[in-house]
């Protein structure tokens, strides 16, 4: 099992959790805050960064690291998942073609003449996705793929597998081209991960995995939704997909971030995770705290609700065993006060705490 991963901007211990910094920032905190809670790397979204701040700005700064003042690894997502999600919500946002994605970002915005097809459109291809991720200076790049949902039919899932394999081959070809044109030494190259699709169908997952492994990538991600409509983890297909991935490479459970889900997926073999959960819940007055450590992969934890009135006069940290900035300096009563008056410091402190909970979780798993 892979224990470490060496990248251009550092070596990370596995399993690892990367917070989402979609637009080049983890909301409410800066990079010093992230470093102080031992965040090993960040996931940023190539598609969103394509529009804000744009390629020309990132080229000016020679990539995301200098632009965002982050000197640790960055994984960039192709953005395909977000585009597919929007198109599923409203077909007027664009269309999925065999060779490319057509996206109309203003389709649902009446202020910009929404719901018509004559406005701005973005054409996303595998080649453009890789070119932009090189402009980002990414440590890990993701192939553009065709994302499905667990409810999709066999026919749709098979089509997504065919497209995903074709797009992965095109991504790899463009990746090799960029490496050569930029004269990047082999040991300084960014890594390229592919995504295994196939919905809930084992035969399609295997076809997709076998073809992607044959093309050759540095790691593999679980494609599609890892949770069912009722919020439960789709454990059988997650475990099966992990078994198809080479054990000497990264197994990436994309978008999976609840602590109990991470623990289950580590047992399956996954060793890289990302999610918005810790930062989003911090902004909604939900903090994570450990209750007990029982044995390997068995952690009891609970949610601390900042705005419970019982905390108004509590002269104690949110978690006595936590070494984060908030828990070392501030009481529960003060954090309650910050939320009640709507001061942004509350969101920063809570986000710091939740991210430290996640890095501590990964440290416990690695023990």
C-alpha positions in Angstrom: 0.0 0.0 0.0 1.3 3.4 -0.9 2.4 5.4 2.2 3.8 8.6 0.7 3.5 10.6 -2.5 6.2 12.9 -3.6 5.1 15.9 -5.7 6.8 19.1 -7.0 5.7 21.0 -4.0 6.4 18.5 -1.3 5.8 14.9 -0.1 2.5 14.0 1.5 1.8 11.2 3.9 -1.1 8.9 2.9 -3.9 8.6 3.5 -4.4 12.4 3.2 -7.3 14.9 3.0 -7.2 17.9 0.8 -9.7 20.8 1.5 -11.4 22.4 -1.4 -10.1 25.8 -2.5 -12.3 26.0 -5.5 -11.3 29.5 -6.7 -7.8 29.4 -5.3 -8.9 30.1 -1.7 -10.3 28.1 1.2 -13.1 30.3 2.3 -12.5 32.5 5.4 -8.9 31.4 6.0 -5.5 32.2 4.5 -2.5 30.0 3.7 -0.8 30.6 7.0 -4.0 29.2 8.7 -3.9 26.2 6.5 -0.2 25.5 7.1 -0.6 25.9 10.9 -3.2 23.1 11.0 -1.0 20.8 8.9 -3.1 20.8 5.7 -1.0 18.8 3.2 -2.5 20.1 0.0 -5.5 21.7 -1.7 -7.9 20.9 -4.4 -8.7 23.8 -6.8 -11.2 23.8 -9.7 -9.7 24.2 -13.1 -13.0 25.0 -14.7 -13.9 27.8 -12.3 -10.4 29.3 -12.4 -10.6 29.3 -16.2 -13.1 32.2 -15.9 -11.9 33.7 -12.6 -9.1 34.9 -12.6 -8.5 33.5 -16.1 -5.5 32.0 -18.0 -3.7 35.3 -18.6 -3.6 36.2 -14.8 -2.3 32.7 -13.8 0.4 32.9 -16.6 1.5 36.3 -15.2 2.0 34.7 -11.8 3.4 31.4 -13.3 0.7 29.4 -11.7 -1.6 29.0 -8.6 1.2 28.6 -6.0 2.6 32.1 -6.4 -0.8 33.6 -7.1 -2.4 32.2 -3.9 0.8 32.1 -1.8 0.5 28.4 -1.3 3.8 26.5 -1.3 2.4 22.9 -0.9 0.8 20.6 -3.4 -2.2 21.6 -5.5 -4.6 19.2 -7.2 -6.7 20.7 -10.0 -10.0 19.2 -11.0 -11.0 19.4 -14.6 -14.4 20.9 -13.7 -16.3 18.3 -15.6 -18.3 17.3 -12.5 -19.6 20.8 -12.0 -20.5 21.3 -15.6 -22.4 18.0 -15.7 -24.3 18.8 -12.5 -25.4 22.2 -13.9 -26.5 20.7 -17.2 -28.4 18.0 -15.4 -30.2 20.7 -13.4 -31.1 22.7 -16.5 -30.3 21.6 -20.1 -30.1 25.2 -21.2 -26.8 25.5 -19.4 -25.2 23.5 -22.2 -24.9 20.1 -23.9 -22.7 17.1 -23.7 -21.2 16.0 -27.0 -18.9 13.0 -27.7 -15.9 15.2 -28.4 -16.5 18.2 -26.1 -18.7 20.0 -23.5 -20.6 23.1 -24.4 -21.4 25.3 -21.4 -23.4 28.5 -21.3 -22.7 30.0 -17.8 -25.3 32.8 -18.3 -28.2 30.6 -19.3 -29.9 30.7 -16.0 -29.2 34.4 -15.2 -32.0 36.7 -16.4 -29.8 39.8 -15.7 -27.6 38.6 -18.5 -30.3 37.6 -20.9 -30.6 34.1 -19.5 -32.4 31.1 -20.9 -31.3 31.7 -24.4 -28.6 30.0 -26.5 -27.1 33.1 -28.0 -25.0 34.3 -25.1 -21.5 33.5 -24.0 -20.5 29.8 -24.2 -17.5 27.9 -23.1 -16.2 24.9 -25.1 -14.4 22.5 -22.8 -12.3 19.7 -24.4 -9.8 17.2 -23.0 -7.0 19.2 -24.6 -8.1 22.5 -23.2 -8.5 21.1 -19.8 -4.9 19.8 -19.7 -3.5 23.0 -21.2 -5.2 25.1 -18.5 -4.1 22.8 -15.7 -0.5 23.2 -16.9 -1.0 27.0 -16.8 -2.2 26.5 -13.2 1.2 24.8 -12.3 -0.7 21.9 -10.8 1.1 19.1 -8.9 -1.7 16.7 -9.8 -4.0 17.1 -12.8 -7.3 15.3 -13.4 -8.6 14.0 -16.8 -11.8 15.4 -18.1 -14.5 12.7 -17.8 -18.2 12.1 -18.3 -19.8 12.0 -14.9 -23.0 10.1 -14.2 -25.3 9.7 -11.3 -26.2 6.4 -9.5 -29.7 6.5 -11.0 -28.5 6.5 -14.6 -29.4 3.6 -16.9 -26.9 1.0 -18.2 -27.0 2.7 -21.6 -26.1 6.1 -20.3 -23.4 4.6 -18.0 -21.9 2.7 -20.9 -21.8 5.8 -23.0 -20.1 7.7 -20.2 -17.5 5.0 -20.0 -16.8 5.1 -23.7 -16.5 8.9 -23.6 -14.4 8.9 -20.4 -11.9 6.4 -22.0 -11.7 8.4 -25.2 -11.2 11.7 -23.3 -8.6 10.1 -21.0 -6.6 9.0 -24.0 -6.8 12.5 -25.4 -5.8 14.0 -22.1 -2.8 11.7 -21.9 -1.7 12.6 -25.4 -2.0 16.4 -24.7 -0.2 15.9 -21.4 2.7 14.2 -23.1 2.8 16.9 -25.7 2.9 19.6 -23.0 5.7 17.8 -21.1 7.8 17.7 -24.3 7.1 21.3 -25.4 7.9 22.7 -21.9 11.0 20.4 -21.6 9.9 19.3 -18.2 12.2 16.6 -16.7 10.5 13.3 -15.8 11.1 13.8 -12.1 9.7 17.3 -12.2 6.5 16.5 -14.1 3.0 17.0 -12.6 1.1 13.8 -12.1 -2.0 12.9 -14.2 -4.9 11.0 -12.7 -7.8 9.4 -14.6 -11.3 8.8 -13.3 -13.1 5.5 -13.4 -16.7 5.7 -14.4 -19.4 3.0 -14.8 -22.1 4.0 -12.5 -23.4 1.1 -10.3 -22.5 -1.5 -12.9 -19.5 -3.7 -12.1 -18.8 -4.8 -15.6 -18.6 -1.2 -16.8 -16.4 -0.2 -13.9 -14.0 -3.0 -14.8 -14.0 -2.1 -18.5 -13.2 1.5 -17.7 -10.5 0.6 -15.2 -8.8 -1.8 -17.5 -8.7 0.6 -20.4 -7.4 3.5 -18.3 -4.7 1.3 -16.7 -3.7 0.3 -20.2 -3.4 3.9 -21.3 -1.2 4.6 -18.2 -1.8 7.1 -15.4 -0.2 8.0 -12.1 -3.4 7.5 -10.0 -7.1 6.9 -10.3 -10.2 8.5 -8.9 -13.7 7.1 -8.2 -16.0 8.7 -10.7 -19.6 9.5 -10.1 -21.5 10.0 -6.9 -20.1 8.1 -3.9 -23.4 8.5 -1.9 -26.9 7.4 -2.7 -29.9 9.7 -2.8 -30.6 9.1 0.9 -27.0 10.1 1.8 -25.7 6.6 2.6 -22.3 5.6 1.2 -22.5 3.3 -1.8 -20.1 0.9 -0.2 -20.2 -2.1 -2.7 -19.4 -0.1 -5.8 -16.8 2.0 -3.9 -15.0 -1.1 -2.7 -15.2 -2.9 -6.0 -13.8 0.2 -7.9 -10.9 0.4 -5.3 -10.1 -3.2 -6.0 -9.6 -2.4 -9.7 -7.0 0.3 -9.0 -3.3 -0.6 -8.7 -2.2 -0.9 -5.1 1.0 1.0 -5.8 -0.8 4.1 -7.0 -3.1 6.7 -5.5 -6.7 5.7 -5.0 -8.7 8.9 -4.9 -12.2 9.0 -3.4 -13.3 12.2 -5.0 -15.7 14.5 -3.1 -16.0 12.1 -0.1 -15.5 13.8 3.2 -17.6 12.7 6.1 -15.3 11.3 8.8 -17.0 7.9 9.0 -17.1 7.6 5.2 -13.3 8.4 5.1 -12.6 5.7 7.6 -14.7 3.1 5.7 -13.0 4.1 2.4 -9.5 3.8 3.9 -10.3 0.2 4.8 -11.2 -0.3 1.1 -7.8 1.0 0.0 -8.5 4.7 -0.8 -5.8 7.0 0.3 -6.7 10.5 -1.0 -9.9 12.5 -0.1 -11.3 15.9 -0.6 -14.6 17.6 0.3 -16.2 20.9 1.2 -17.8 19.5 4.4 -15.3 20.7 7.1 -15.3 24.3 5.8 -19.0 24.5 4.8 -20.1 23.2 8.2 -17.8 25.6 10.0 -19.7 28.5 8.3 -23.0 26.9 9.5 -22.0 26.7 13.2 -21.2 22.9 13.2 -17.8 21.9 14.5 -16.3 18.4 14.8 -14.9 17.1 18.1 -13.4 13.7 19.0 -15.2 11.9 21.8 -13.0 8.9 22.1 -10.3 6.9 20.4 -11.1 3.2 20.6 -8.7 1.3 18.3 -7.4 1.4 14.8 -10.0 2.9 12.4 -12.5 3.3 15.2 -13.0 6.9 16.3 -16.0 8.3 18.2 -16.8 11.9 17.3 -19.7 14.3 17.5 -20.9 17.6 16.3 -20.6 20.7 18.5 -23.3 23.3 17.7 -21.9 26.8 18.4 -25.3 28.5 18.8 -26.6 26.2 21.5 -27.6 28.6 24.3 -25.8 26.3 26.9 -22.5 27.7 25.6 -23.2 31.3 26.4 -21.1 31.3 29.6 -18.8 28.3 29.0 -15.2 29.2 29.9 -13.7 26.2 28.1 -12.4 25.6 24.6 -14.5 23.8 22.0 -12.2 20.7 22.4 -9.8 20.3 25.2 -7.6 17.9 23.3 -7.3 20.2 20.2 -4.2 22.2 19.5 -5.7 24.6 16.9 -5.5 28.4 17.2 -9.1 28.7 18.3 -9.0 26.0 21.0 -5.7 27.4 22.4 -7.0 31.0 22.7 -10.7 31.3 22.9 -13.6 30.0 25.0 -16.9 28.5 23.8 -18.6 31.6 25.2 -16.5 33.9 23.0 -17.1 31.9 19.9 -20.9 31.9 20.6 -20.7 35.7 21.0 -18.9 36.1 17.6 -21.5 34.1 15.8 -24.4 36.0 17.5 -22.9 39.4 16.4 -22.1 38.0 12.9 -18.4 38.8 13.0 -16.4 37.1 10.3 -13.7 36.0 12.9 -16.2 33.3 14.0 -16.1 31.7 10.5 -12.3 31.8 10.4 -11.8 30.3 13.9 -14.4 27.6 13.2 -12.9 26.7 9.9 -9.4 26.5 11.4 -10.8 24.1 14.0 -12.7 21.8 11.6 -9.6 21.6 9.3 -7.5 20.7 12.3 -10.0 18.0 13.2 -9.6 16.5 9.7 -5.8 16.6 9.7 -5.8 15.0 13.2 -8.2 12.4 11.9 -5.8 11.5 9.1 -2.9 11.5 11.6 -4.8 9.0 13.7 -5.6 6.8 10.7 -1.9 6.8 9.7 -0.7 5.7 13.2 
